[in-house]
Amino acid sequence: MIGDFLSSFQYELLPRAWDIFLATWPVWVPLIALNLAWSNWVSYVQRDWLNKQGYVLLEIKLPHEVKKSPAAMEFVLNGIWENANISTPADAFWEGKQREWFSLEIVSLGGQIKFFIWAFPRWKKIIEARIYAQYPEAEVHEVVRDYALDLTAYDTDKYTYWGITTALTKPDAYPIKTYVDYELDKVNLKEQEEAIDPLTPMLEYLGTLKPGEFAAVQILLRAHAKENFLYGRFVLKKDWKDDVKKEIKKIIEEEAFIKPEKDKPASMIALTDDQKQTIKSIERNAGKLAFDSMIRMIYVAENEVYDKSRGIGLIGSTRQFGTHNLNGIKPDKFMSITHTWQDFNGWKKKELQSTHLDAFKRRSFFGGRYKNLNAKSYVLSTEEVATLFHLPGAMAKTPTLARTPSKKAQAPANLPV
């Protein structure tokens, strides 16, 4: 029977399909050519627009004493949330405009920890004003030379590289464990040393790096919004809050500890305290502004000092942001090859890692050369992002965490001129 089918396919179906393929070329060849031309044009105008914008890299020098909770950084993030970049077909397909993005970066240069914000130039004064409004004693400087430019092209003879992209452990509707869950929003200055800041494990770990080692956590953000054909989509991308409703409904109707009686609707009464708290956290998070997000982590070191455990330790420093009933951050794509037989000469691994490093240096994920490289974005609210990136208070005692040397004060008004 199988032989008859193969014979029929070879002598009847295949020649007929080939004839149809040749007869219809005047239809499909122009369509393919038009699609390629259109894709190349859109890619060209978007890159041209991006190159014209340039960028700024701002370093935030921590004040000697941080008196604010991470809620202060949430106010900063609220001020840079904007989704109104593309409004007309001319903007999208002639000017090449894109929804602008930011990069929040916690970097360890041989153990010295620094905070950076990468942005489009028009945001420089806005970011500075927002930070000084919340952290008056901080210092914000535009970096003359981007530190990432000193990360040389991937060279296996001198450097060893490790990198990952990340994903969430659960759907976007579930928040990670935030500073509100750690009750940092209720801590005053005197209680800071006894409080728990979830950022400190990451800072402590980054502070253990030695000269010749480099590690960074790069948080790429773009205002979350619905997307239509102006963003190159054939199918409308919906707002994430539609999924929030579905997840809450799922918890109540499908995961209730006590199932409702027949013909009776499910209700919150049948839920455990844990489930009720989960829904409360989801609802609180859904009320915040949201970003499309991607967190990259990289570790580069000279071959003589490279420590293969560093990458695992960097991943481990994010575990406190997760919990069983909420969300968490997990590695998604490792920039390596699992089996030697997949890459005998090492070229695939070298290409994968050098591409990832170049994307890191360009802050490219939502646009540019490496759009959506090796990962899919996920949604984080301003509360979640502020938990991952904020100026730590007295509970962070990392000795290599650079702070301004002294407390600032205005000069007395009666000084002689």
Backbone torsions as a table, in degrees:
resi	resn	phi	psi	omega
1	MET	NA	-44.4	178.3
2	ILE	-64.0	-37.6	178.8
3	GLY	-63.7	-40.2	178.5
4	ASP	-63.6	-38.9	-179.8
5	PHE	-65.7	-44.6	-179.8
6	LEU	-64.0	-38.8	178.9
7	SER	-65.6	-42.1	178.2
8	SER	-64.6	-39.6	-179.9
9	PHE	-65.4	-41.4	-175.8
10	GLN	-71.5	-39.7	-171.8
11	TYR	-101.0	-13.0	-178.2
12	GLU	-124.0	-57.6	-174.1
13	LEU	-69.7	-45.0	-177.1
14	LEU	-63.2	-47.4	177.8
15	PRO	-62.5	-37.3	-179.8
16	ARG	-66.6	-41.4	178.1
17	ALA	-64.0	-39.8	178.7
18	TRP	-63.8	-39.7	177.9
19	ASP	-63.0	-42.6	178.8
20	ILE	-64.8	-40.9	179.4
21	PHE	-59.2	-44.9	-179.6
22	LEU	-71.3	-36.6	-177.2
23	ALA	-70.0	-26.9	-175.5
24	THR	-100.2	8.5	-177.7
25	TRP	-57.7	-33.0	178.8
26	PRO	-62.0	-14.9	179.5
27	VAL	-93.0	-53.7	-171.5
28	TRP	-79.9	-28.6	178.8
29	VAL	-64.5	-48.4	176.8
30	PRO	-62.0	-35.6	179.2
31	LEU	-64.6	-43.3	178.5
32	ILE	-65.5	-42.8	-179.9
33	ALA	-64.0	-41.0	179.2
34	LEU	-64.7	-41.2	179.4
35	ASN	-63.8	-43.1	178.3
36	LEU	-64.8	-42.6	-179.9
37	ALA	-63.6	-43.0	-179.8
38	TRP	-65.3	-43.3	179.4
39	SER	-62.5	-42.6	179.3
40	ASN	-66.4	-37.4	179.4
41	TRP	-66.1	-46.9	-179.8
42	VAL	-62.0	-42.9	178.1
43	SER	-61.6	-40.1	-179.3
44	TYR	-65.4	-49.3	-176.5
45	VAL	-67.9	-32.5	177.9
46	GLN	-68.6	-42.0	178.0
47	ARG	-66.9	-39.7	178.6
48	ASP	-62.0	-44.4	178.3
49	TRP	-61.6	-43.5	-177.8
50	LEU	-64.4	-42.2	179.9
51	ASN	-64.5	-32.4	179.7
52	LYS	-72.0	-25.1	-175.7
53	GLN	-73.5	-42.6	-172.4
54	GLY	72.7	-166.7	178.4
55	TYR	-158.5	165.3	171.8
56	VAL	-126.8	148.3	175.9
57	LEU	-121.6	116.6	-177.4
58	LEU	-106.7	130.3	174.6
59	GLU	-99.2	132.2	177.1
60	ILE	-102.8	115.2	176.3
61	LYS	-93.1	121.3	-173.9
62	LEU	-65.3	139.4	174.4
63	PRO	-67.2	160.9	179.8
64	HIS	-60.0	-31.8	-178.1
65	GLU	-139.2	116.0	177.5
66	VAL	-95.2	117.7	-176.1
67	LYS	-98.9	-2.7	-174.0
68	LYS	-104.6	152.2	172.7
69	SER	-81.7	173.0	177.1
70	PRO	-59.5	-12.3	175.8
71	ALA	-59.0	-28.9	178.0
72	ALA	-63.4	-41.7	177.7
73	MET	-69.0	-29.5	176.2
74	GLU	-63.4	-36.6	175.1
75	PHE	-63.7	-39.0	177.2
76	VAL	-61.6	-45.2	-178.5
77	LEU	-66.4	-36.2	175.9
78	ASN	-58.9	-33.4	-177.5
79	GLY	-75.7	-18.0	179.5
80	ILE	-106.7	7.1	178.1
81	TRP	-81.1	119.8	178.9
82	GLU	-155.0	131.6	-178.8
83	ASN	-120.7	4.9	-174.3
84	ALA	-93.3	65.1	178.6
85	ASN	-103.6	-33.2	-176.1
86	ILE	-120.0	117.7	-176.8
87	SER	-126.6	-18.8	-177.4
88	THR	-134.4	158.5	174.7
89	PRO	-58.3	-32.7	178.3
90	ALA	-64.1	-40.7	176.7
91	ASP	-60.1	-44.1	-173.4
92	ALA	-76.8	-44.9	-167.5
93	PHE	-109.7	-6.7	175.3
94	TRP	-113.7	-48.0	178.2
95	GLU	-80.2	-27.8	-179.0
96	GLY	78.1	21.9	-178.3
97	LYS	-63.6	149.0	177.6
98	GLN	-133.2	156.6	175.1
99	ARG	-68.8	123.8	-171.0
100	GLU	-71.1	152.1	-178.0
101	TRP	-130.3	169.4	-178.4
102	PHE	-131.7	162.8	174.3
103	SER	-133.8	118.4	175.0
104	LEU	-99.1	126.3	-169.9
105	GLU	-131.5	129.1	171.8
106	ILE	-110.0	116.7	-168.2
107	VAL	-122.2	140.7	174.0
108	SER	-117.7	113.1	177.2
109	LEU	-101.5	91.8	-177.8
110	GLY	62.5	28.7	179.6
111	GLY	103.0	-17.1	177.3
112	GLN	-83.5	119.0	-172.4
113	ILE	-95.1	132.5	-179.9
114	LYS	-134.1	152.4	177.6
115	PHE	-112.5	130.8	180.0
116	PHE	-131.3	152.9	168.3
117	ILE	-128.0	121.0	175.5
118	TRP	-97.2	135.9	-177.1
119	ALA	-157.1	168.0	171.6
120	PHE	-71.5	147.5	-171.2
121	PRO	-54.6	-34.2	-176.0
122	ARG	-66.2	-14.3	-179.0
123	TRP	-90.5	-5.5	-173.4
124	LYS	-56.2	-55.6	-176.6
125	LYS	-67.4	-33.7	179.1
126	ILE	-65.4	-45.9	180.0
127	ILE	-63.9	-45.2	178.9
128	GLU	-58.7	-46.6	-179.2
129	ALA	-62.0	-41.9	-179.5
130	ARG	-64.9	-42.3	-178.9
131	ILE	-68.4	-45.1	180.0
132	TYR	-66.1	-28.9	178.1
133	ALA	-66.6	-34.7	-178.0
134	GLN	-96.1	-31.4	-179.1
135	TYR	-127.7	76.4	-174.2
136	PRO	-58.6	-26.1	-175.7
137	GLU	-96.4	1.6	175.5
138	ALA	-76.7	166.4	175.4
139	GLU	-124.8	131.1	179.4
140	VAL	-118.8	121.6	-178.4
141	HIS	-126.8	140.6	171.4
142	GLU	-77.9	126.6	-177.8
143	VAL	-74.4	129.3	-179.3
144	VAL	-68.9	-44.6	178.2
145	ARG	-124.4	124.1	-179.8
146	ASP	-61.8	124.7	-179.7
147	TYR	-58.8	-30.1	-176.6
148	ALA	-66.2	-24.9	179.5
149	LEU	-67.7	-20.5	178.7
150	ASP	-82.9	-6.7	173.5
151	LEU	-80.4	99.5	-173.3
152	THR	-64.7	161.3	177.6
153	ALA	-54.6	150.1	-173.6
154	TYR	-57.3	122.0	-176.4
155	ASP	-135.2	102.6	-175.3
156	THR	-68.3	-18.5	178.7
157	ASP	-73.9	-20.1	-175.9
158	LYS	-122.1	-35.5	-173.7
159	TYR	-123.8	153.1	170.4
160	THR	-118.1	139.4	-170.4
161	TYR	-123.7	144.0	173.9
162	TRP	-139.9	139.8	179.3
163	GLY	-161.6	154.9	177.0
164	ILE	-144.7	157.2	160.7
165	THR	-103.5	167.0	-174.3
166	THR	-126.4	169.6	175.7
167	ALA	-147.7	171.1	175.5
168	LEU	-93.0	151.4	-178.5
169	THR	-77.4	-19.9	-179.8
170	LYS	-134.0	174.6	177.1
171	PRO	-57.4	157.4	-176.4
172	ASP	-54.9	-28.5	-175.9
173	ALA	-60.5	-29.6	-179.7
174	TYR	-83.2	126.3	177.9
175	PRO	-80.2	156.8	170.0
176	ILE	-74.1	174.1	177.8
177	LYS	-77.1	116.5	-171.3
178	THR	-105.0	178.2	179.7
179	TYR	-61.4	-25.3	176.6
180	VAL	-68.1	-40.7	177.2
181	ASP	-65.0	-30.9	176.6
182	TYR	-85.4	1.1	177.6
183	GLU	61.4	29.1	176.5
184	LEU	-71.3	-19.8	178.2
185	ASP	-71.5	-11.7	-178.4
186	LYS	-108.0	0.5	-174.5
187	VAL	-88.7	132.0	175.1
188	ASN	-94.6	175.4	-173.8
189	LEU	-59.8	-39.1	-177.3
190	LYS	-69.4	-25.7	-177.3
191	GLU	-93.3	-2.3	-173.1
192	GLN	-59.5	-42.1	-175.7
193	GLU	-63.8	-23.1	179.7
194	GLU	-95.0	-8.5	-177.9
195	ALA	-81.7	166.8	178.5
196	ILE	-112.4	117.0	175.2
197	ASP	-102.0	118.7	-176.8
198	PRO	-64.7	-12.0	179.3
199	LEU	-81.1	-21.5	-173.4
200	THR	-62.4	-36.7	177.2
201	PRO	-59.3	-38.1	178.3
202	MET	-67.3	-44.0	-179.6
203	LEU	-64.3	-41.9	179.0
204	GLU	-61.5	-41.4	-178.4
205	TYR	-68.7	-44.5	178.5
206	LEU	-61.6	-30.2	-179.9
207	GLY	-72.2	-11.7	-179.5
208	THR	-86.6	-5.5	-179.1
209	LEU	-64.8	152.5	-178.1
210	LYS	-108.4	165.3	175.4
211	PRO	-53.8	137.2	-176.6
212	GLY	95.2	-8.0	177.8
213	GLU	-110.0	147.0	178.0
214	PHE	-139.1	135.4	175.8
215	ALA	-143.7	151.5	-179.1
216	ALA	-154.2	147.6	170.5
217	VAL	-113.3	117.2	-176.5
218	GLN	-111.3	117.1	-179.3
219	ILE	-106.9	104.6	-179.2
220	LEU	-90.7	131.6	-173.7
221	LEU	-132.6	142.9	171.3
222	ARG	-146.1	136.4	-178.1
223	ALA	-52.1	129.4	178.1
224	HIS	-74.7	136.6	179.5
225	ALA	-160.4	163.0	173.1
226	LYS	-64.8	147.7	-179.3
227	GLU	-128.9	136.2	179.2
228	ASN	-122.3	-155.7	-175.9
229	PHE	-63.0	-23.0	179.0
230	LEU	-65.8	-18.9	178.0
231	TYR	-103.4	16.2	178.0
232	GLY	78.5	22.7	-178.3
233	ARG	-105.4	134.7	173.3
234	PHE	-84.1	-29.4	179.0
235	VAL	-113.3	132.5	-178.3
236	LEU	-60.8	130.6	173.5
237	LYS	-87.0	120.3	-175.0
238	LYS	-82.1	165.9	175.8
239	ASP	-70.9	144.6	-175.6
240	TRP	-65.5	-18.9	-177.0
241	LYS	-69.8	-17.5	172.6
242	ASP	-63.0	-38.3	178.4
243	ASP	-73.3	-27.9	177.3
244	VAL	-60.3	-46.4	179.1
245	LYS	-61.0	-40.7	-179.4
246	LYS	-64.8	-41.0	-178.5
247	GLU	-68.4	-40.0	177.4
248	ILE	-64.0	-42.8	178.2
249	LYS	-62.6	-38.7	179.5
250	LYS	-63.5	-43.2	179.7
251	ILE	-62.0	-45.3	-176.1
252	ILE	-69.8	-43.3	-172.3
253	GLU	-89.3	-31.6	-172.1
254	GLU	-111.7	-26.2	-173.3
255	GLU	-110.1	6.4	179.8
256	ALA	-60.3	138.2	-179.3
257	PHE	-64.6	-37.3	177.7
258	ILE	-112.5	119.7	-178.5
259	LYS	-76.1	140.6	-179.8
260	PRO	-68.0	154.8	177.2
261	GLU	-66.9	159.8	-178.1
262	LYS	-58.4	138.5	179.3
263	ASP	68.1	11.2	175.1
264	LYS	-113.9	137.3	-177.9
265	PRO	-69.8	151.7	176.4
266	ALA	-70.6	152.3	-179.3
267	SER	-147.1	168.5	-179.9
268	MET	-65.7	-20.7	-176.8
269	ILE	-60.6	-33.2	-176.0
270	ALA	-81.8	-1.6	-177.1
271	LEU	-87.8	153.2	173.6
272	THR	-76.0	165.8	177.2
273	ASP	-61.3	-35.4	178.9
274	ASP	-63.0	-44.6	179.5
275	GLN	-67.2	-38.2	177.4
276	LYS	-64.1	-39.6	178.9
277	GLN	-67.2	-36.0	177.3
278	THR	-62.0	-46.5	179.4
279	ILE	-63.4	-39.4	178.3
280	LYS	-61.5	-42.4	179.7
281	SER	-67.0	-40.1	178.2
282	ILE	-62.1	-45.4	-179.0
283	GLU	-65.6	-40.5	178.0
284	ARG	-63.0	-43.3	-178.6
285	ASN	-66.3	-37.6	-178.5
286	ALA	-66.9	-18.9	179.2
287	GLY	-82.3	-2.3	-178.8
288	LYS	-98.3	161.0	171.0
289	LEU	-65.7	150.0	-173.7
290	ALA	-128.3	150.7	177.6
291	PHE	-119.2	142.9	161.2
292	ASP	-72.8	133.0	-168.7
293	SER	-136.0	156.5	169.5
294	MET	-152.5	127.3	177.7
295	ILE	-106.8	121.9	173.7
296	ARG	-107.2	148.3	172.8
297	MET	-129.6	137.7	177.3
298	ILE	-137.6	154.9	175.3
299	TYR	-143.7	122.6	180.0
300	VAL	-128.1	136.2	179.9
301	ALA	-149.8	153.3	172.7
302	GLU	-63.1	145.1	-174.0
303	ASN	-54.5	-33.7	-176.5
304	GLU	-69.3	-26.7	-175.9
305	VAL	-115.1	1.5	-177.9
306	TYR	-60.0	133.9	179.8
307	ASP	-123.1	111.9	-174.1
308	LYS	-67.2	-14.4	178.2
309	SER	-81.9	-10.5	-176.6
310	ARG	-60.3	-43.0	-178.5
311	GLY	-61.6	-45.4	179.0
312	ILE	-62.4	-39.2	178.4
313	GLY	-65.2	-36.4	178.8
314	LEU	-66.4	-41.1	175.5
315	ILE	-62.7	-43.9	-178.9
316	GLY	-62.5	-26.3	-178.5
317	SER	-73.1	-0.7	177.3
318	THR	-107.2	-0.3	-173.6
319	ARG	-65.8	-28.1	-179.0
320	GLN	-69.9	-9.1	176.2
321	PHE	-85.8	-2.8	-178.3
322	GLY	-118.2	159.2	176.2
323	THR	-155.5	161.6	-171.0
324	HIS	-63.3	-32.9	-175.5
325	ASN	-97.1	-7.6	177.3
326	LEU	-116.5	-144.7	-176.0
327	ASN	-108.1	-178.9	177.3
328	GLY	-162.3	171.4	180.0
329	ILE	-109.1	131.5	-179.1
330	LYS	-133.9	154.9	174.8
331	PRO	-67.1	142.4	-178.8
332	ASP	-109.9	-66.8	179.4
333	LYS	-116.2	124.3	173.9
334	PHE	-90.2	137.5	-179.7
335	MET	-83.6	63.6	-179.4
336	SER	-154.5	171.1	177.5
337	ILE	-107.9	128.0	-174.0
338	THR	-65.9	-46.4	-175.0
339	HIS	-119.1	140.5	-178.8
340	THR	-60.0	-36.2	-176.9
341	TRP	-66.3	-16.8	177.5
342	GLN	-77.5	-15.6	-173.8
343	ASP	-154.6	76.1	-172.4
344	PHE	-60.1	-43.0	-175.6
345	ASN	-96.3	-0.3	176.5
346	GLY	81.6	5.5	-176.1
347	TRP	-71.2	-36.6	-179.7
348	LYS	-63.9	-44.6	179.5
349	LYS	-63.4	-43.1	179.9
350	LYS	-62.1	-43.3	179.8
351	GLU	-66.4	-42.0	-179.5
352	LEU	-61.9	-46.5	-176.8
353	GLN	-72.4	-39.7	179.3
354	SER	-67.1	-34.5	177.1
355	THR	-66.8	-43.9	179.4
356	HIS	-62.8	-41.3	179.0
357	LEU	-65.2	-41.7	179.1
358	ASP	-65.2	-39.0	177.0
359	ALA	-63.8	-39.1	176.5
360	PHE	-60.8	-47.0	-177.3
361	LYS	-63.9	-34.7	-179.4
362	ARG	-87.3	-7.5	-173.6
363	ARG	53.8	42.4	-175.9
364	SER	-100.8	120.2	171.1
365	PHE	-156.4	-47.6	179.3
366	PHE	-82.7	-13.0	178.4
367	GLY	-166.1	177.1	-179.8
368	GLY	86.6	-161.5	-172.3
369	ARG	-65.0	-31.7	-172.8
370	TYR	-115.0	48.3	-178.3
371	LYS	-62.7	127.3	179.2
372	ASN	55.9	36.4	-177.5
373	LEU	-68.5	120.8	170.8
374	ASN	56.5	21.4	-177.2
375	ALA	-167.0	169.6	175.2
376	LYS	-125.1	132.4	-177.6
377	SER	-66.8	159.4	176.4
378	TYR	-136.9	167.3	-173.3
379	VAL	-97.6	129.9	172.2
380	LEU	-128.6	136.5	177.9
381	SER	-80.1	169.6	177.5
382	THR	-61.0	-33.3	178.0
383	GLU	-65.6	-41.2	179.5
384	GLU	-67.3	-44.1	-179.2
385	VAL	-65.3	-40.9	178.3
386	ALA	-62.2	-28.6	176.3
387	THR	-69.7	-37.5	-177.8
388	LEU	-80.5	-23.5	-176.0
389	PHE	-144.0	102.8	176.0
390	HIS	-154.9	166.9	179.1
391	LEU	-84.5	114.7	-174.2
392	PRO	-73.8	150.5	179.6
393	GLY	-92.2	-151.0	-173.2
394	ALA	-68.0	-17.1	-179.8
395	MET	-70.7	-17.8	176.8
396	ALA	-93.5	107.5	-175.9
397	LYS	-108.8	17.5	179.7
398	THR	-55.5	118.8	-174.9
399	PRO	-65.0	-26.3	-178.6
400	THR	-92.1	9.4	176.9
401	LEU	-82.0	107.1	-172.9
402	ALA	-69.8	127.2	175.5
403	ARG	-128.0	158.8	175.2
404	THR	-64.3	144.3	-169.6
405	PRO	-66.9	-24.6	-176.8
406	SER	-152.4	166.9	179.4
407	LYS	-75.5	135.5	179.9
408	LYS	-82.8	150.2	174.7
409	ALA	-151.2	148.4	178.3
410	GLN	-72.5	149.8	178.9
411	ALA	-68.8	146.5	178.2
412	PRO	-59.4	147.2	-175.4
413	ALA	-73.7	-19.0	-174.3
414	ASN	-98.9	16.7	177.5
415	LEU	-65.3	140.1	177.1
416	PRO	-68.1	142.4	-179.7
417	VAL	-84.8	NA	NA
